[in-house]
Amino acid sequence: MSKYPGTHANVPKYMTTGPVLPVMVIPSLDQALPLADALIAGGITVLEITLRTDCALDAIKLIAKERPDAVVGAGTVLTPHDAEKAAKAGAKFLVSPGLTKELAKQDSLPLLPGVQTASEVMQALEWNFTHLKFFPAVPAGGIPMLKGIGGPLPQVKFCPTGGIDAKNAADFLALDNVLCVGGSWVAPAKAMQDGNWAEITRLTAEAVAAFSKA
Ligand SMILES: O=C(O)C(=O)C[C@H](O)[C@H](O)COP(=O)(O)O
């Protein structure tokens, strides 16, 4: 077997479970289950919790244990050590903003790695990754960039993330090389602060209804 595991079969599966991969930033552990429940009630079951807050690993552990029907992944994974910690907490997959050789070798969990340029896509392909996050999607060139990359590299499928919202998601999802989009707009920080879980369910349900691929 190659020392680079590359795209695991579960990654395309998770990328096609729904149109939106919600990027969750959880400041406080008591928000973890209400937030997960709000997203699940809106119709999203594959969840990405970024390792950007102190309670992120505990939040992954809690949601993985208490909501076994959801698929919880860890975002902002930067190193193989992050990957090991996420796996230990019960995450089912990993998302990273970029890709390094060390991260490409990790085999703790299926990885959706981030790329931004044609060279980075080629490097990822060399390491056996065919399903990638395009990050940060809008600042890095958005739809014209994804169309451009799709010319010479049509075999690669993307989850654009960064700057995506209810207004532009449909245009990204209309591209042949986009399977889903990632974003935080369904779980805005303000609604989280206010404990307005109904608003998060509303935004999620709206996104699922509007953007599910036929
Ligand atoms: O931490 C990561 O690994 C990320 O995925 C970075 C950002 O959280 C997403 O790019 C969300 O971006 P917005 O939807 O524009 O808020």
The ligand as an SDF file (V2000), in Angstrom:
LIG
                    3D

 16 15  0  0  0  0  0  0  0  0999 V2000
  -11.1420   26.1690    9.8570 O   0  0  0  0  0  0  0  0  0  0  0  0
  -11.2480   25.6330    8.7720 C   0  0  0  0  0  0  0  0  0  0  0  0
  -10.6820   24.5660    8.5000 O   0  0  0  0  0  0  0  0  0  0  0  0
  -12.1250   26.2420    7.7700 C   0  0  0  0  0  0  0  0  0  0  0  0
  -12.8580   25.5580    7.0960 O   0  0  0  0  0  0  0  0  0  0  0  0
  -12.0830   27.7030    7.6140 C   0  0  0  0  0  0  0  0  0  0  0  0
  -13.3880   28.4620    7.7770 C   0  0  0  0  0  0  0  0  0  0  0  0
  -13.9810   28.2230    8.9830 O   0  0  0  0  0  0  0  0  0  0  0  0
  -14.3570   28.1980    6.6990 C   0  0  0  0  0  0  0  0  0  0  0  0
  -13.7530   28.6090    5.5230 O   0  0  0  0  0  0  0  0  0  0  0  0
  -15.6630   28.8800    6.9080 C   0  0  0  0  0  0  0  0  0  0  0  0
  -15.7050   30.0380    6.1950 O   0  0  0  0  0  0  0  0  0  0  0  0
  -16.9850   30.9310    6.1460 P   0  0  0  0  0  0  0  0  0  0  0  0
  -18.1360   30.0690    5.7470 O   0  0  0  0  0  0  0  0  0  0  0  0
  -16.6530   31.9800    5.1550 O   0  0  0  0  0  0  0  0  0  0  0  0
  -17.1650   31.4660    7.5530 O   0  0  0  0  0  0  0  0  0  0  0  0
  1  2  2  0
  2  3  1  0
  2  4  1  0
  4  5  2  0
  4  6  1  0
  6  7  1  0
  7  8  1  0
  7  9  1  0
  9 10  1  0
  9 11  1  0
 11 12  1  0
 12 13  1  0
 13 14  2  0
 13 15  1  0
 13 16  1  0
M  END
$$$$
